């Protein structure tokens, strides 16, 4: 069954009409289809009068817009939009009908496997957490001392992945448990990821790259850019800002690498020692030790440490430069 989220109860409810975030991508699909139709019609009229054939540049632009429409449809499917709603707005666009905020009619939604869609986002989020840890620990070489990927490729992947998770998560209109499944609100995730990667040998690292890390997906990178253009993720933040994730993983790595040195000078007597198996102890210790004495403005980390159950990520920011 297709489902949305009842914001008053936080529980999934059957879809009867698109959510606000669904409408954003459906509008883009319809208007993109209309643009393609209008281009062809304009060229047809010019050709009837002049007898000329459209230049190659015309077809290049038309092809790019068509490609944009297909990628937007894939984004909509990943975000839980029923297939017949996608077809509905595409058909309207092909009829040269522009989007109106209030559609008088929406077909009865076809079933959507919401659990599978959420698991897809969760799987990418798990890969991103490990990729952040790999970057922080500097494990980028194989047993022969060769780089496991080209310079900058991992950072490009992480930036695109962050955009996809943020955008698709916003389209899914997640409940609180679903948000937690995709990205834990407790800062202990950073320690778990770093500890996992620190324990890997060269074989485990290479296996992870081959099985879970795909650095050669141009369509995925393009979809990430499209998602970044849509005004949904910043209005419905799912994960903290990319720069905050990098900072948290970096702090976790430094504290696990030199726990005594990191806590020796600036930790109050009341602070507990770091224990990778104790999420609350980790939160308190990191909040006390900080990254280098103080947290970056707006990171939200202090809120996590003090009130784990009430944490709400801050507004998303664009991924920063390569760390």
C-alpha contacts under 8 A as a table, 3 or more apart, distances in Angstrom:
res1	aa1	res2	aa2	distance
1	X	14	X	6.91
1	X	110	X	7.40
1	X	111	X	4.47
1	X	112	X	5.75
1	X	113	X	7.16
2	X	14	X	5.75
2	X	15	X	5.59
2	X	80	X	7.63
2	X	82	X	7.01
2	X	109	X	6.55
2	X	110	X	6.72
2	X	111	X	4.94
2	X	112	X	4.80
2	X	113	X	7.39
2	X	114	X	7.30
3	X	12	X	5.65
3	X	13	X	5.11
3	X	14	X	4.27
3	X	15	X	4.85
3	X	112	X	7.63
3	X	114	X	7.38
4	X	12	X	5.25
4	X	13	X	5.14
4	X	14	X	5.95
4	X	15	X	5.35
4	X	19	X	7.27
4	X	172	X	7.66
4	X	173	X	6.53
5	X	10	X	6.13
5	X	11	X	5.60
5	X	12	X	4.29
5	X	13	X	5.62
5	X	173	X	5.90
5	X	174	X	6.70
5	X	175	X	6.53
6	X	9	X	5.58
6	X	10	X	5.40
6	X	11	X	5.62
6	X	12	X	6.08
6	X	13	X	6.05
7	X	10	X	5.05
7	X	11	X	7.51
10	X	175	X	5.35
10	X	176	X	6.87
11	X	175	X	6.23
12	X	175	X	7.16
15	X	18	X	7.11
15	X	109	X	7.01
16	X	106	X	7.84
16	X	108	X	6.99
16	X	109	X	7.02
17	X	106	X	6.49
18	X	21	X	7.83
18	X	22	X	5.43
18	X	23	X	5.91
18	X	81	X	7.74
19	X	22	X	5.05
19	X	23	X	6.20
20	X	23	X	5.20
20	X	24	X	6.67
21	X	24	X	5.23
21	X	25	X	7.04
21	X	170	X	7.03
21	X	171	X	5.43
21	X	173	X	7.82
21	X	232	X	6.10
22	X	25	X	5.58
22	X	26	X	6.11
22	X	76	X	7.34
22	X	79	X	7.87
22	X	81	X	6.60
22	X	171	X	6.05
23	X	26	X	4.93
23	X	27	X	5.77
24	X	27	X	5.36
24	X	28	X	6.55
24	X	230	X	7.15
24	X	231	X	7.66
24	X	232	X	7.54
25	X	28	X	5.07
25	X	29	X	6.27
25	X	72	X	6.83
25	X	75	X	7.95
25	X	76	X	6.43
25	X	230	X	7.43
26	X	29	X	5.05
26	X	30	X	6.24
26	X	76	X	7.41
26	X	86	X	6.73
26	X	89	X	6.55
27	X	30	X	5.24
27	X	31	X	6.06
27	X	89	X	7.57
27	X	99	X	5.83
28	X	31	X	5.21
28	X	32	X	5.86
28	X	69	X	7.87
28	X	72	X	7.42
29	X	32	X	5.25
29	X	33	X	6.22
29	X	69	X	5.60
29	X	72	X	6.18
29	X	73	X	6.75
29	X	86	X	7.65
29	X	89	X	6.77
29	X	90	X	6.14
29	X	93	X	7.77
30	X	33	X	5.20
30	X	34	X	6.23
30	X	89	X	4.91
30	X	90	X	4.96
30	X	91	X	7.63
30	X	92	X	6.45
30	X	93	X	4.52
30	X	94	X	7.83
30	X	97	X	7.96
30	X	98	X	7.02
30	X	99	X	6.40
31	X	34	X	4.92
31	X	35	X	6.17
31	X	93	X	5.87
31	X	97	X	8.00
31	X	98	X	5.93
31	X	99	X	6.34
32	X	35	X	5.04
32	X	36	X	6.43
32	X	65	X	6.70
32	X	66	X	7.61
32	X	68	X	7.55
32	X	69	X	5.90
32	X	93	X	7.19
33	X	36	X	5.22
33	X	37	X	6.28
33	X	66	X	7.42
33	X	69	X	6.67
33	X	90	X	5.92
33	X	91	X	7.91
33	X	93	X	4.65
33	X	94	X	5.42
33	X	96	X	7.81
34	X	37	X	5.04
34	X	38	X	6.01
34	X	92	X	7.76
34	X	93	X	4.09
34	X	94	X	5.38
34	X	95	X	7.07
34	X	96	X	4.75
34	X	97	X	6.52
34	X	98	X	6.73
35	X	38	X	5.10
35	X	39	X	6.12
35	X	65	X	7.84
35	X	93	X	7.79
35	X	96	X	7.77
36	X	39	X	5.14
36	X	40	X	6.43
36	X	62	X	6.29
36	X	65	X	6.67
36	X	66	X	6.84
36	X	94	X	7.71
37	X	40	X	5.32
37	X	41	X	6.21
37	X	93	X	7.50
37	X	94	X	5.62
37	X	95	X	7.48
37	X	96	X	6.29
38	X	41	X	5.04
38	X	42	X	5.99
38	X	96	X	6.68
39	X	42	X	5.22
39	X	43	X	6.23
39	X	62	X	7.36
40	X	43	X	5.17
40	X	44	X	6.10
41	X	44	X	5.02
41	X	45	X	6.34
42	X	45	X	5.31
42	X	46	X	6.33
43	X	46	X	5.09
43	X	47	X	5.99
43	X	54	X	7.00
44	X	47	X	5.08
44	X	48	X	6.21
45	X	48	X	5.17
45	X	49	X	6.57
46	X	49	X	5.32
46	X	50	X	6.03
46	X	51	X	7.55
46	X	52	X	7.62
47	X	50	X	5.21
47	X	51	X	4.63
47	X	52	X	5.22
47	X	53	X	6.56
47	X	54	X	7.93
48	X	51	X	5.60
54	X	57	X	7.99
54	X	58	X	6.11
54	X	59	X	7.51
55	X	58	X	5.52
55	X	59	X	7.14
56	X	59	X	5.31
56	X	60	X	6.25
57	X	60	X	5.00
57	X	61	X	6.28
58	X	61	X	5.35
58	X	62	X	6.18
59	X	62	X	4.88
59	X	63	X	5.89
60	X	63	X	5.14
60	X	64	X	6.26
61	X	64	X	5.17
61	X	65	X	6.30
62	X	65	X	5.23
62	X	66	X	6.19
63	X	66	X	5.03
63	X	67	X	6.09
64	X	67	X	5.00
64	X	68	X	6.14
65	X	68	X	4.94
65	X	69	X	6.30
66	X	69	X	5.11
66	X	70	X	6.43
67	X	70	X	5.14
67	X	71	X	6.22
68	X	71	X	5.19
68	X	72	X	6.09
69	X	72	X	5.10
69	X	73	X	6.27
70	X	73	X	5.09
70	X	74	X	6.41
71	X	74	X	5.02
71	X	75	X	6.27
71	X	219	X	7.78
71	X	222	X	7.99
71	X	223	X	6.29
72	X	75	X	4.99
72	X	76	X	6.19
72	X	223	X	7.47
72	X	226	X	7.50
73	X	76	X	4.99
73	X	77	X	6.26
73	X	86	X	6.76
74	X	77	X	5.12
74	X	78	X	6.22
75	X	78	X	5.14
75	X	79	X	6.16
75	X	168	X	7.19
75	X	223	X	6.99
75	X	227	X	7.88
76	X	79	X	4.99
76	X	80	X	6.45
76	X	81	X	5.28
76	X	86	X	7.58
76	X	171	X	7.74
77	X	80	X	5.31
77	X	81	X	5.26
77	X	82	X	6.87
77	X	83	X	6.94
78	X	81	X	7.53
78	X	117	X	6.23
78	X	168	X	6.59
79	X	117	X	7.29
79	X	168	X	5.11
79	X	169	X	7.07
79	X	170	X	7.83
79	X	171	X	4.78
79	X	172	X	4.95
80	X	112	X	6.28
80	X	113	X	7.81
80	X	114	X	6.53
80	X	117	X	7.07
80	X	171	X	7.11
80	X	172	X	5.81
81	X	85	X	6.94
81	X	86	X	7.15
81	X	112	X	7.57
82	X	85	X	5.47
82	X	86	X	6.70
82	X	109	X	5.66
82	X	110	X	5.46
82	X	111	X	6.71
82	X	112	X	6.12
83	X	86	X	5.16
83	X	87	X	6.34
83	X	109	X	7.79
83	X	110	X	6.53
84	X	87	X	4.91
84	X	88	X	5.92
84	X	107	X	7.04
84	X	109	X	6.59
84	X	110	X	6.37
85	X	88	X	4.84
85	X	89	X	6.38
85	X	106	X	7.07
85	X	107	X	6.76
85	X	109	X	6.90
86	X	89	X	5.54
86	X	90	X	6.17
87	X	90	X	5.12
87	X	91	X	6.01
88	X	91	X	5.34
88	X	92	X	6.37
88	X	106	X	7.95
88	X	107	X	7.81
89	X	92	X	4.96
89	X	93	X	6.19
90	X	93	X	5.07
90	X	94	X	6.19
91	X	94	X	5.00
91	X	95	X	6.27
92	X	95	X	5.10
92	X	96	X	6.64
92	X	97	X	5.37
92	X	98	X	7.59
93	X	96	X	4.96
93	X	97	X	5.13
93	X	98	X	6.41
93	X	99	X	7.86
94	X	97	X	7.32
100	X	103	X	6.29
103	X	106	X	7.04
106	X	109	X	7.91
113	X	116	X	5.54
113	X	117	X	6.48
114	X	117	X	5.08
114	X	118	X	6.18
115	X	118	X	5.21
115	X	119	X	6.12
116	X	119	X	5.05
116	X	120	X	6.21
117	X	120	X	5.11
117	X	121	X	6.58
118	X	121	X	5.20
118	X	122	X	6.07
118	X	169	X	7.96
118	X	172	X	7.84
118	X	178	X	7.44
118	X	182	X	7.56
119	X	122	X	4.81
119	X	123	X	5.98
119	X	182	X	7.98
120	X	123	X	5.23
120	X	124	X	6.47
121	X	124	X	5.20
121	X	125	X	6.15
121	X	165	X	6.13
121	X	168	X	7.45
121	X	169	X	7.19
121	X	182	X	6.64
122	X	125	X	4.95
122	X	126	X	6.21
122	X	181	X	6.62
122	X	182	X	4.44
122	X	183	X	7.53
123	X	126	X	5.15
123	X	127	X	6.38
123	X	182	X	7.98
124	X	127	X	5.05
124	X	128	X	6.14
124	X	161	X	7.29
124	X	165	X	7.36
125	X	128	X	4.96
125	X	129	X	6.24
125	X	161	X	7.89
125	X	165	X	6.80
125	X	182	X	6.22
125	X	183	X	6.84
126	X	129	X	5.23
126	X	130	X	6.44
126	X	182	X	7.92
127	X	130	X	5.21
127	X	131	X	6.06
127	X	212	X	6.71
127	X	213	X	7.05
128	X	131	X	4.90
128	X	132	X	6.11
128	X	158	X	6.22
128	X	161	X	6.81
128	X	162	X	7.54
129	X	132	X	5.20
129	X	133	X	6.38
129	X	189	X	7.86
129	X	190	X	7.35
129	X	193	X	6.12
130	X	133	X	4.96
130	X	134	X	6.11
130	X	193	X	5.40
130	X	194	X	7.33
130	X	196	X	7.96
130	X	197	X	6.94
131	X	134	X	4.97
131	X	135	X	6.19
131	X	154	X	7.43
131	X	158	X	7.04
132	X	135	X	5.18
132	X	136	X	6.19
132	X	158	X	7.37
132	X	245	X	7.80
132	X	246	X	6.63
132	X	249	X	6.72
133	X	136	X	5.00
133	X	137	X	6.06
133	X	190	X	7.60
133	X	193	X	5.83
133	X	194	X	4.92
133	X	197	X	6.45
133	X	249	X	6.17
133	X	250	X	7.86
133	X	253	X	7.79
134	X	137	X	5.29
134	X	138	X	6.00
134	X	139	X	5.45
134	X	140	X	7.15
134	X	194	X	7.51
134	X	197	X	6.28
135	X	138	X	5.22
135	X	139	X	6.76
135	X	140	X	7.43
135	X	154	X	7.71
136	X	246	X	7.82
136	X	249	X	6.64
136	X	250	X	5.55
136	X	253	X	6.73
137	X	194	X	7.46
137	X	197	X	7.79
137	X	198	X	7.26
137	X	253	X	6.65
139	X	205	X	7.95
140	X	147	X	5.78
140	X	148	X	5.64
140	X	149	X	7.50
141	X	144	X	7.57
141	X	145	X	5.25
141	X	146	X	5.19
141	X	147	X	4.45
141	X	148	X	5.33
141	X	202	X	7.84
142	X	145	X	5.30
142	X	146	X	5.44
142	X	147	X	6.42
142	X	148	X	6.09
142	X	202	X	5.61
142	X	203	X	7.90
142	X	205	X	7.86
142	X	206	X	6.94
143	X	146	X	7.44
143	X	202	X	5.56
143	X	203	X	7.79
147	X	150	X	6.89
148	X	206	X	7.47
148	X	209	X	7.91
149	X	153	X	6.36
149	X	154	X	7.20
150	X	153	X	5.44
150	X	154	X	7.91
151	X	154	X	7.63
152	X	155	X	5.35
152	X	156	X	6.16
152	X	322	X	7.45
153	X	156	X	5.10
153	X	157	X	6.17
153	X	215	X	6.73
154	X	157	X	5.03
154	X	158	X	6.18
154	X	215	X	7.27
155	X	158	X	5.05
155	X	159	X	6.15
155	X	322	X	6.14
156	X	159	X	5.30
156	X	160	X	6.26
157	X	160	X	5.24
157	X	161	X	5.92
157	X	215	X	6.19
157	X	221	X	7.94
158	X	161	X	4.98
158	X	162	X	6.03
159	X	162	X	5.24
159	X	163	X	6.49
159	X	242	X	7.42
159	X	319	X	5.74
160	X	163	X	5.17
160	X	164	X	6.29
160	X	220	X	7.86
160	X	221	X	5.82
160	X	224	X	5.42
160	X	225	X	7.53
161	X	164	X	5.06
161	X	165	X	6.11
161	X	224	X	7.23
162	X	165	X	5.27
162	X	166	X	6.07
162	X	242	X	6.83
162	X	319	X	7.97
163	X	166	X	5.17
163	X	167	X	5.99
163	X	224	X	5.47
163	X	225	X	7.61
163	X	227	X	6.77
163	X	228	X	6.30
164	X	167	X	5.19
164	X	168	X	5.79
164	X	169	X	7.96
164	X	223	X	7.42
164	X	224	X	5.13
164	X	227	X	6.74
165	X	168	X	5.44
165	X	169	X	5.64
165	X	238	X	7.74
165	X	239	X	7.85
166	X	169	X	5.29
166	X	170	X	6.17
166	X	233	X	5.51
166	X	237	X	6.58
166	X	238	X	5.50
166	X	239	X	6.30
167	X	170	X	5.15
167	X	171	X	6.35
167	X	227	X	5.62
167	X	228	X	7.26
167	X	232	X	6.58
167	X	233	X	4.95
168	X	171	X	5.02
168	X	172	X	6.29
168	X	227	X	7.94
169	X	172	X	5.18
169	X	173	X	6.84
169	X	174	X	6.78
169	X	179	X	7.96
169	X	233	X	7.96
169	X	238	X	6.19
170	X	173	X	5.52
170	X	174	X	7.15
170	X	232	X	6.37
170	X	233	X	5.62
170	X	236	X	5.53
170	X	237	X	6.85
170	X	238	X	6.55
171	X	232	X	7.49
174	X	177	X	7.95
174	X	178	X	5.59
174	X	179	X	5.83
175	X	178	X	5.15
175	X	179	X	6.18
176	X	179	X	5.12
176	X	180	X	6.24
177	X	180	X	4.99
177	X	181	X	6.16
178	X	181	X	4.93
178	X	182	X	6.39
179	X	182	X	5.22
179	X	183	X	6.08
179	X	184	X	7.51
179	X	238	X	6.73
180	X	183	X	5.16
180	X	184	X	4.68
180	X	185	X	6.41
181	X	184	X	6.49
183	X	238	X	7.64
183	X	239	X	6.41
184	X	187	X	7.46
184	X	189	X	6.64
185	X	304	X	6.91
185	X	308	X	6.58
185	X	309	X	7.72
185	X	311	X	6.60
186	X	189	X	6.62
186	X	279	X	7.32
186	X	283	X	7.80
186	X	304	X	6.28
186	X	305	X	7.75
186	X	308	X	6.01
187	X	190	X	6.02
187	X	191	X	7.69
187	X	248	X	7.66
187	X	279	X	7.57
187	X	282	X	7.80
187	X	283	X	6.29
187	X	301	X	7.69
187	X	304	X	6.85
187	X	305	X	7.63
188	X	191	X	5.30
188	X	192	X	6.28
188	X	276	X	7.98
188	X	279	X	5.28
188	X	282	X	6.56
188	X	283	X	6.97
189	X	192	X	5.03
189	X	193	X	6.12
190	X	193	X	5.24
190	X	194	X	6.16
190	X	248	X	6.37
190	X	249	X	5.04
190	X	252	X	6.08
191	X	194	X	5.13
191	X	195	X	5.85
191	X	249	X	7.20
191	X	252	X	5.34
191	X	253	X	7.38
191	X	256	X	7.92
191	X	276	X	6.60
192	X	195	X	5.23
192	X	196	X	6.09
192	X	276	X	7.35
193	X	196	X	5.17
193	X	197	X	6.31
194	X	197	X	5.21
194	X	198	X	6.01
194	X	249	X	7.03
194	X	252	X	6.85
194	X	253	X	6.08
195	X	198	X	5.12
195	X	199	X	6.34
195	X	256	X	7.85
196	X	199	X	5.38
196	X	200	X	6.76
197	X	200	X	5.21
197	X	205	X	7.85
200	X	203	X	7.67
200	X	204	X	5.39
200	X	205	X	6.06
201	X	204	X	5.38
201	X	205	X	6.32
202	X	205	X	5.15
202	X	206	X	6.15
203	X	206	X	5.18
203	X	207	X	6.08
204	X	207	X	5.06
204	X	208	X	6.16
205	X	208	X	5.17
205	X	209	X	6.31
206	X	209	X	5.09
206	X	210	X	6.21
207	X	210	X	5.13
207	X	211	X	5.95
208	X	211	X	5.24
208	X	212	X	5.49
208	X	213	X	6.65
209	X	212	X	5.80
209	X	213	X	4.74
209	X	214	X	7.43
210	X	213	X	6.22
210	X	214	X	7.57
214	X	217	X	6.69
217	X	220	X	5.37
217	X	221	X	6.48
218	X	221	X	5.06
218	X	222	X	6.12
219	X	222	X	5.00
219	X	223	X	6.14
220	X	223	X	5.04
220	X	224	X	6.19
221	X	224	X	5.02
221	X	225	X	6.46
222	X	225	X	5.13
222	X	226	X	6.33
223	X	226	X	4.95
223	X	227	X	6.07
224	X	227	X	5.08
224	X	228	X	6.21
225	X	228	X	5.03
225	X	229	X	6.47
226	X	229	X	5.13
226	X	230	X	6.62
227	X	230	X	5.21
228	X	231	X	7.50
228	X	233	X	7.67
230	X	233	X	7.65
231	X	234	X	6.51
231	X	235	X	6.93
232	X	235	X	5.27
232	X	236	X	6.11
233	X	236	X	5.07
233	X	237	X	5.34
233	X	238	X	7.37
233	X	316	X	7.11
234	X	237	X	5.51
234	X	315	X	5.57
234	X	316	X	5.25
234	X	317	X	7.75
235	X	315	X	7.34
237	X	240	X	7.31
237	X	313	X	6.43
237	X	314	X	7.12
237	X	315	X	6.07
237	X	316	X	6.16
238	X	313	X	7.05
239	X	313	X	6.32
239	X	316	X	7.68
240	X	244	X	6.41
240	X	245	X	6.68
240	X	299	X	7.68
240	X	313	X	5.10
240	X	314	X	6.29
240	X	315	X	7.56
240	X	316	X	6.37
241	X	244	X	5.25
241	X	245	X	6.52
241	X	299	X	7.67
241	X	313	X	7.98
241	X	314	X	7.31
241	X	315	X	7.23
241	X	316	X	4.80
241	X	317	X	5.30
241	X	318	X	7.43
241	X	319	X	7.38
242	X	245	X	5.15
242	X	246	X	6.41
242	X	316	X	7.73
242	X	317	X	6.95
242	X	318	X	7.13
242	X	319	X	5.16
242	X	320	X	6.99
243	X	246	X	5.12
243	X	247	X	6.25
243	X	317	X	7.97
243	X	319	X	6.33
243	X	320	X	5.91
244	X	247	X	5.01
244	X	248	X	6.11
244	X	296	X	7.94
244	X	299	X	5.80
245	X	248	X	5.20
245	X	249	X	6.21
246	X	249	X	5.35
246	X	250	X	6.05
246	X	323	X	7.81
247	X	250	X	5.04
247	X	251	X	6.09
247	X	291	X	7.35
248	X	251	X	5.12
248	X	252	X	6.18
248	X	291	X	7.90
249	X	252	X	4.99
249	X	253	X	6.17
250	X	253	X	5.16
250	X	254	X	6.25
251	X	254	X	5.17
251	X	255	X	6.07
251	X	286	X	7.59
251	X	290	X	7.61
251	X	291	X	5.52
252	X	255	X	5.20
252	X	256	X	6.07
252	X	286	X	7.89
253	X	256	X	5.22
253	X	257	X	5.90
254	X	257	X	4.99
254	X	258	X	5.97
254	X	259	X	7.34
254	X	262	X	7.45
255	X	258	X	5.29
255	X	259	X	4.48
255	X	260	X	7.96
255	X	262	X	6.00
255	X	274	X	7.99
255	X	286	X	8.00
256	X	259	X	5.41
258	X	261	X	5.45
258	X	262	X	6.12
259	X	262	X	5.28
259	X	263	X	6.29
259	X	274	X	7.10
260	X	263	X	5.38
260	X	264	X	5.71
261	X	264	X	5.26
261	X	265	X	7.69
262	X	265	X	7.44
262	X	289	X	6.58
263	X	266	X	6.07
263	X	267	X	5.25
263	X	285	X	7.90
263	X	289	X	5.69
264	X	267	X	6.35
266	X	288	X	7.38
266	X	289	X	6.22
266	X	293	X	7.64
267	X	271	X	6.24
267	X	285	X	7.73
267	X	288	X	5.63
267	X	289	X	5.76
268	X	271	X	5.47
268	X	288	X	7.23
271	X	284	X	6.68
271	X	285	X	5.94
271	X	288	X	6.96
272	X	281	X	5.98
272	X	284	X	7.13
272	X	285	X	6.08
273	X	281	X	6.97
273	X	282	X	7.95
273	X	285	X	6.56
274	X	278	X	7.89
274	X	281	X	6.11
274	X	282	X	5.45
274	X	285	X	6.11
275	X	278	X	5.36
275	X	279	X	7.85
275	X	281	X	6.45
275	X	282	X	6.33
276	X	279	X	7.17
276	X	282	X	6.87
278	X	281	X	5.33
278	X	282	X	6.24
279	X	282	X	5.11
279	X	283	X	6.25
280	X	283	X	5.09
280	X	284	X	6.22
280	X	305	X	7.53
281	X	284	X	5.24
281	X	285	X	5.96
282	X	285	X	5.15
282	X	286	X	5.97
283	X	286	X	5.36
283	X	287	X	6.00
283	X	304	X	7.58
283	X	305	X	5.00
284	X	287	X	5.11
284	X	288	X	6.13
284	X	305	X	6.05
285	X	288	X	5.09
285	X	289	X	6.01
286	X	289	X	4.99
286	X	290	X	5.36
286	X	291	X	7.65
287	X	290	X	5.10
287	X	301	X	7.59
287	X	302	X	6.46
287	X	305	X	6.66
289	X	292	X	7.43
289	X	293	X	6.49
290	X	293	X	5.09
290	X	294	X	5.31
290	X	295	X	6.00
291	X	294	X	6.18
291	X	295	X	6.24
292	X	295	X	7.71
295	X	299	X	6.97
295	X	301	X	7.55
296	X	299	X	5.71
298	X	314	X	6.83
299	X	302	X	7.83
299	X	314	X	7.13
300	X	303	X	5.32
300	X	304	X	6.58
300	X	311	X	7.81
300	X	312	X	7.87
300	X	313	X	6.48
300	X	314	X	6.46
301	X	304	X	5.01
301	X	305	X	6.37
302	X	305	X	5.08
302	X	306	X	6.15
303	X	306	X	5.26
303	X	307	X	5.57
303	X	308	X	7.03
303	X	310	X	7.90
303	X	311	X	5.99
304	X	307	X	5.43
304	X	308	X	4.68
304	X	309	X	7.95
304	X	310	X	7.83
304	X	311	X	5.57
305	X	308	X	6.11
307	X	310	X	5.45
307	X	311	X	6.31
308	X	311	X	5.53
320	X	323	X	7.93
